[in-house]
Amino acid sequence: MQEKLEENKLLIAKVIDKFEFSKTKNKITYTDFLNMAEMSVIKKYLKENKINNFVIYGGREGADRNILIFYPEKISLEMLEKNYEKILEVIRIKLPNGIQYEHREFLSGIMKLGIKREKFGDIVVTDSGADIISLSEVSKYLSSGLKDLTRFKKSDISIENIRDLQKIENEFEDIKIIVSSIRLDNLVSELARCSRTNAQEIIKEGRVFINSINEYKDDKKVNINDIITIRGKGKFIFSEIEKETKSGRLLINMKKYK
């Protein structure tokens, strides 16, 4: 726990350095990509300290990894948005006909290049390959390195404008679970297929998010349309309570992101 607190302090210090630079130099600054746990810590700090001159941006709606962009008061949000394409770019990999890779195969390829995970964001897998959201500062190196990997030798790899990111519809798997109540630990237990005690441990470890915010209360009531993310287990939408069984338990419909 102490180690985690120290990590959070270091994370906050790095982010505040970006904010202070933006404020004193009247320039736009931005962080590396942050995962949901890191973003949750930072959002809480910014709210508590009433810091408002920032936007969260990951290149697409509902991104799992985002950057924080700080901007001086003299810059409007409209002006800020025009800078997005200077900050993020897309590495587009078009695979040869007949070849398809999964997310993990694109990710492992990037990691072989020695690029830190915080330098690139979501990997959007498409029918023809993938779009990798990247900080512009590393996009040329990333693109060049991928071309040297055996698995991408025959692929067409290019750098595209972030606004040209390919949009894909989310696909879901329907799941039905039966719980005694809509407490978070009950849902996590069923979704992670573990005991309620283990579910409570998972929650205490900070591995569970509701609508991208870390939730540590195992008795938290979950609402319909809430998005529950369990690190290592998946991402789910609380779709509806279908019915109450004769024993008083609840039959719940969930949608799991594929």
C-alpha positions, 0 to 999 in steps of 0.5 A: 500500500505504501509503495502505491501511495509513493507511485501516486505521489510521483505521478501527481508531481509529474502531472502538476509539473505539466500544469505549472509549465502551461500556466507560467509559460502560457503554452499547451502542455500534455502528459504521456498516456495514462491508464484508467487507474492513473487517470482516476488518481489524477482526476481526483487530485485535479477536482480537489484542487479546482484545476479546470484548464485541461481536457482528457483526450485519447483520440476516440470516444471511450478510449481506455488510455488518454492523455491530459492536455493543459492549456492557458486561459487565453486559449479557447477549447476550439483553438485547443482542438486544432492542436490535437493533430499536432499531439497525436497521430495514427500508425496505420497497419494494413495487413496483406490479404488473408492475414489477421492478427489480434490485439495482443499480437500488435501490442507485443510487436510494439513492445519489442521495439522498446517503446514505453507503453505510455507513449502510445494509446489504444490499438484499434483492431480492424478487419484489415489490420490496426490503427495505433494511437501514438504521441506524434513525438514517437510516431516516426520511430514507431512506424519505422520500427514496425516495418522491420518486424518480421510479422509486418514485413509485407504490411503497408504501414503509414502515419495518418492524421488523428482525425482519420482514425478508423471508427469501428462499432463495439462488439459485445457478448451477452452474459446473464448472471444471478446475484442476491443484490446489485452490490459491486462485490456480487457483480465482480464475483460473478463476472470474474468467476470467483468467490465473493471474498476474492471479489472483495480482494480484487476491489481492494487491490484497485483493479475495479473501475466504474465508469473509468473511476477506481472504486474501492467500496465493495458494497457500492450499488451499481446502476443500469448502464454503468460500465464495470472494468475488471483489470485482467477480466474484461469490461462490462456494461450493466444492461438491465435487471431482467427479473427477480427469481422466486428466491428473491435473487436478481437475473441481470443482463450484462454486455461484455466488450469483445 
